[in-house]
């Protein structure tokens, strides 16, 4: 059983068949349960570049420019690092109309900035467009490709109970961590040797062991897993002089338990293949 991530909490398995009456009840097909939320709406097609779309993008460009001017009133960090929130407006346009719209709004805002308040001329214009598009266009492209994904529970049978759903939720955390760790390793070229964890979920031994099995690396759980509260206490202690330096804080960290992988490579690949298969089923769920 797999519990896949999504933008909504939808407890479902696919290929639902509804009765013809007004009362919508999931039917049983063989040994599997098929359920779906009747409130899901269809995803509309990509808006065309009509007059309304162009007008909306022009308004977003104006709002982004005003937000940029207001951001310049904020104090800078060490006189060098400035805050600029215009990218938030550009991302909104990209998420709504696509990456091309995000690039268009970025170009308009950068051009207006160049002819009004910029002192760097065309060089600053090009750099602003490249920096903004590298983030906003990429984010809007990923959103357009994956925004139809929904949360799902796959593999339910008549014998499945609440314990199976709880287990699927815990395993879903481990598999999502695997996806993040894999992306970090590919981008950095560094192989993960061990994973240090924190947070309330770390108290679950099954989750920690599953995490170690999936990522094929030891998982170290500290004695104090409430890192957020502990960090606030450390900052307060350093401010009042309770701890003399950061080195004293580091010495307080201690390992409670280390979870080592205990499954073979073949079993690991089988589980990861099942997770990827479940993700493919969840893609495009909101489409017609």
C-alpha positions as CSV (number, residue, x, y, z in Angstrom):
1,X,0.0,0.0,0.0
2,X,1.3,3.5,-0.8
3,X,0.2,6.9,0.4
4,X,1.3,9.4,-2.2
5,X,1.7,13.2,-1.5
6,X,-0.6,15.7,-3.0
7,X,-2.1,19.2,-2.7
8,X,-5.3,17.9,-1.0
9,X,-6.1,15.1,1.4
10,X,-7.9,12.7,-0.9
11,X,-8.4,9.2,0.3
12,X,-8.9,7.4,-2.9
13,X,-7.9,4.7,-5.3
14,X,-8.4,5.2,-9.0
15,X,-10.9,3.9,-11.6
16,X,-13.9,4.7,-9.6
17,X,-17.3,3.6,-10.9
18,X,-20.4,5.4,-9.6
19,X,-24.0,4.2,-9.5
20,X,-26.5,6.0,-11.7
21,X,-28.6,7.2,-8.7
22,X,-28.1,10.4,-6.8
23,X,-26.3,8.6,-3.9
24,X,-22.7,8.1,-4.9
25,X,-21.2,5.0,-3.3
26,X,-17.9,3.4,-4.2
27,X,-18.3,-0.1,-5.6
28,X,-16.0,-3.0,-5.0
29,X,-14.0,-4.5,-7.9
30,X,-12.6,-7.8,-7.2
31,X,-10.3,-7.6,-4.2
32,X,-9.7,-3.8,-4.4
33,X,-11.6,-0.9,-3.0
34,X,-12.1,2.1,-5.4
35,X,-13.0,5.4,-3.8
36,X,-12.9,9.0,-4.9
37,X,-14.0,12.4,-3.6
38,X,-16.9,13.6,-5.7
39,X,-15.9,17.3,-5.0
40,X,-12.8,17.1,-7.3
41,X,-13.1,19.6,-10.2
42,X,-11.7,19.3,-13.7
43,X,-8.5,21.2,-14.6
44,X,-9.2,23.8,-17.2
45,X,-7.1,24.1,-20.2
46,X,-4.2,26.6,-20.4
47,X,-5.6,30.1,-20.9
48,X,-5.1,31.5,-24.4
49,X,-3.2,34.7,-24.9
50,X,-6.2,36.9,-25.5
51,X,-6.9,40.5,-24.5
52,X,-7.9,39.5,-21.0
53,X,-4.7,37.5,-20.5
54,X,-2.5,40.3,-21.8
55,X,-4.4,42.8,-19.6
56,X,-3.9,40.6,-16.5
57,X,-0.1,40.3,-17.2
58,X,0.2,44.0,-17.6
59,X,-1.5,44.5,-14.3
60,X,0.8,42.0,-12.7
61,X,3.8,43.8,-14.2
62,X,2.6,47.1,-12.7
63,X,2.0,45.5,-9.3
64,X,5.4,43.8,-9.4
65,X,7.1,47.1,-10.2
66,X,5.3,48.8,-7.3
67,X,6.3,46.0,-4.9
68,X,9.9,46.3,-6.1
69,X,9.8,50.1,-5.3
70,X,8.3,49.4,-1.9
71,X,11.0,46.7,-1.2
72,X,13.7,49.3,-1.7
73,X,12.4,51.2,1.4
74,X,13.3,48.2,3.5
75,X,16.7,48.3,5.3
76,X,19.5,46.4,3.6
77,X,21.7,43.8,5.3
78,X,25.2,45.2,5.9
79,X,24.5,47.8,3.3
80,X,24.8,45.2,0.5
81,X,22.0,42.6,0.5
82,X,18.6,44.1,-0.4
83,X,15.1,42.6,-0.2
84,X,13.1,42.3,-3.4
85,X,9.6,40.7,-3.4
86,X,8.6,41.3,-7.0
87,X,9.4,37.7,-7.8
88,X,6.4,36.6,-5.7
89,X,4.1,38.5,-8.1
90,X,6.0,37.1,-11.1
91,X,5.5,33.6,-9.8
92,X,1.8,34.2,-9.4
93,X,1.6,35.1,-13.1
94,X,3.7,32.0,-14.0
95,X,1.6,29.6,-11.9
96,X,-1.5,31.0,-13.6
97,X,-0.5,31.4,-17.2
98,X,2.7,29.4,-17.5
99,X,6.5,30.0,-17.7
100,X,6.2,32.2,-20.8
101,X,4.0,34.6,-18.9
102,X,6.5,34.7,-16.1
103,X,9.3,35.6,-18.5
104,X,7.2,38.3,-20.1
105,X,6.3,39.9,-16.8
106,X,10.0,39.7,-15.7
107,X,11.1,41.4,-18.9
108,X,8.6,44.2,-18.6
109,X,9.5,44.9,-15.0
110,X,13.2,44.8,-15.7
111,X,12.8,47.1,-18.7
112,X,10.8,49.7,-16.7
113,X,13.3,49.6,-13.9
114,X,16.2,50.1,-16.4
115,X,14.6,53.3,-17.9
116,X,13.5,54.8,-14.6
117,X,15.7,54.1,-11.6
118,X,18.5,51.7,-12.7
119,X,22.1,52.9,-12.9
120,X,23.5,49.8,-14.5
121,X,21.9,50.2,-17.9
122,X,21.5,47.2,-20.3
123,X,23.8,45.0,-18.2
124,X,21.6,45.3,-15.1
125,X,18.5,44.7,-17.3
126,X,19.9,41.4,-18.7
127,X,21.1,40.2,-15.3
128,X,17.8,41.0,-13.6
129,X,15.9,39.1,-16.3
130,X,18.2,36.1,-16.1
131,X,18.1,35.9,-12.3
132,X,14.4,36.2,-12.1
133,X,13.6,33.8,-15.0
134,X,16.0,31.2,-13.6
135,X,13.8,30.9,-10.5
136,X,10.3,32.0,-11.6
137,X,10.2,30.2,-15.0
138,X,11.5,27.0,-13.5
139,X,9.0,27.1,-10.6
140,X,6.1,27.8,-12.9
141,X,7.2,25.1,-15.4
142,X,7.4,22.5,-12.6
143,X,4.0,23.7,-11.3
144,X,2.4,23.3,-14.7
145,X,3.7,19.8,-15.1
146,X,2.8,18.6,-11.6
147,X,-0.1,20.7,-10.4
148,X,-2.6,18.0,-11.4
149,X,-1.2,15.5,-8.9
150,X,-3.4,14.6,-5.9
151,X,-2.9,12.6,-2.7
152,X,-3.8,9.0,-3.0
153,X,-3.9,5.7,-1.2
154,X,-3.1,2.8,-3.5
155,X,-3.3,-1.0,-3.0
156,X,-6.3,-1.1,-0.7
157,X,-8.0,-4.5,-0.3
158,X,-10.9,-5.7,1.8
159,X,-8.5,-6.7,4.5
160,X,-6.9,-3.3,4.8
161,X,-7.5,-1.5,8.1
162,X,-6.4,1.7,9.8
163,X,-3.1,0.3,10.8
164,X,-2.2,-0.3,7.1
165,X,-3.1,3.4,6.4
166,X,-0.9,4.6,9.3
167,X,1.9,2.4,8.0
168,X,1.5,3.8,4.5
169,X,1.7,7.3,5.8
170,X,4.9,6.6,7.7
171,X,6.4,4.9,4.7
172,X,5.4,7.9,2.5
173,X,7.5,10.2,4.7
174,X,10.5,7.9,4.2
175,X,10.0,7.7,0.4
176,X,9.6,11.5,0.0
177,X,12.9,11.9,2.0
178,X,14.5,9.5,-0.4
179,X,13.5,11.6,-3.4
180,X,15.0,14.7,-1.7
181,X,18.2,13.0,-0.7
182,X,18.6,11.6,-4.2
183,X,18.2,15.0,-5.8
184,X,20.8,16.5,-3.4
185,X,23.2,13.7,-4.1
186,X,22.9,14.1,-7.9
187,X,23.3,17.9,-7.7
188,X,26.2,17.9,-5.3
189,X,28.0,14.8,-6.3
190,X,28.4,13.9,-2.6
191,X,27.3,10.4,-1.4
192,X,25.2,10.4,1.8
193,X,27.1,8.6,4.6
194,X,24.6,9.1,7.4
195,X,21.4,11.0,8.1
196,X,20.8,13.0,11.3
197,X,17.1,13.5,12.0
198,X,15.0,15.5,14.4
199,X,11.3,16.3,15.0
200,X,8.5,14.5,16.7
201,X,8.1,11.9,14.0
202,X,11.6,10.6,14.8
203,X,10.2,9.0,18.0
204,X,8.7,6.3,15.8
205,X,11.2,3.4,15.5
206,X,9.4,1.9,12.5
207,X,9.8,5.1,10.5
208,X,13.4,5.5,11.4
209,X,14.2,1.9,10.4
210,X,12.3,2.2,7.2
211,X,14.1,5.4,6.4
212,X,17.5,3.7,6.9
213,X,16.4,0.8,4.7
214,X,15.2,3.0,1.9
215,X,18.2,5.5,1.7
216,X,20.7,2.7,2.4
217,X,22.5,4.8,5.1
218,X,22.5,4.9,8.9
219,X,20.0,7.2,10.5
220,X,21.0,8.9,13.8
221,X,18.3,10.0,16.2
222,X,19.4,12.5,18.9
223,X,18.4,12.3,22.5
224,X,16.4,15.5,22.1
225,X,14.3,15.4,18.9
226,X,12.5,18.7,19.5
227,X,15.2,20.7,17.7
228,X,13.1,23.8,17.2
229,X,12.5,24.3,20.9
230,X,16.1,23.4,21.7
231,X,17.4,25.9,19.2
232,X,15.4,28.7,20.8
233,X,16.8,27.7,24.2
234,X,20.3,27.6,22.9
235,X,19.9,31.1,21.4
236,X,18.6,32.4,24.7
237,X,21.3,30.7,26.6
238,X,24.0,32.2,24.4
239,X,22.5,35.6,24.7
240,X,22.5,35.7,28.5
241,X,25.9,33.9,28.8
242,X,24.7,30.6,30.0
243,X,26.8,29.0,27.3
244,X,30.1,30.7,26.5
245,X,30.3,29.8,22.8
246,X,28.7,27.7,20.1
247,X,31.2,25.0,20.8
248,X,29.6,24.4,24.2
249,X,26.2,24.0,22.5
250,X,27.6,21.5,20.0
251,X,28.9,19.3,22.9
252,X,25.3,18.9,24.2
253,X,24.3,17.0,21.1
254,X,24.2,13.2,21.7
255,X,22.9,10.2,19.8
256,X,20.1,8.3,21.3
257,X,20.0,5.5,18.7
258,X,21.5,4.6,15.3
259,X,19.3,2.7,12.8
260,X,21.3,0.7,10.3
261,X,19.9,-0.6,7.0
262,X,18.9,-4.3,7.2
263,X,17.4,-5.1,3.8
264,X,19.2,-6.2,0.6
265,X,19.6,-4.2,-2.6
266,X,17.0,-6.3,-4.4
267,X,14.4,-5.7,-1.8
268,X,15.2,-2.0,-1.7
269,X,14.9,-1.6,-5.5
270,X,11.6,-3.4,-5.4
271,X,10.2,-1.0,-2.8
272,X,11.4,2.1,-4.6
273,X,9.9,0.8,-7.8
274,X,6.5,0.4,-6.1
275,X,6.8,4.0,-4.8
276,X,7.6,5.4,-8.3
277,X,4.7,3.4,-9.7
278,X,2.3,4.9,-7.2
279,X,3.6,8.4,-8.0
280,X,2.9,7.8,-11.7
281,X,-0.7,6.8,-10.9
282,X,-1.2,10.1,-9.0
283,X,0.1,12.3,-11.8
284,X,-2.6,13.9,-13.9
285,X,-5.4,12.8,-11.5
286,X,-7.1,16.3,-11.7
287,X,-7.2,16.1,-15.5
288,X,-10.2,14.9,-17.4
